[in-house]
Amino acid sequence: MECVYTTEFKLMYGMLFSIRSFVSKMSPLDMKDGFLAFQTSRYKLHYYETPTGIKVVMNTDLGVGPIRDVLHHIYSALYVELVVKNPLCPLGQTVQSELFRSRLDSYVRSLSFFSARAG
């Protein structure tokens, strides 16, 4: 199963790299924030990148507005506090912290635009 996740990760990373590069070349504006989101006919992908290169991505329904503050909170209040500051969590690897996963799940479920779907 890990191989499937590795393949998905590589595909997502490649797609984000390509979109980010394309947007920075095509934009007439200064791209200090980079690209923030894009949407398909089925979902919206929101993107947040930290100055250190950590990328936070969330898929939502099309009707959800900007969630940069949500992604920043996930990074600063959850990832930094529960992973970066935890000496038992090696950086640069898949996050194995059950506490991080649990808190992330609770936070996402508390968001006004979250709704659990059956199936």
ABEGO torsion letter per residue (X at the ends): XAAAAAAAAAAAAAAAAAAAAAAAAABABBAAAEBABBBBAABBBBBBBBAAGBBBBBBBBAABBBAAAAAAAAAAAAAAAAAAABAABBBGBBBABAAAAAAAAAAAAABAABBBBBX
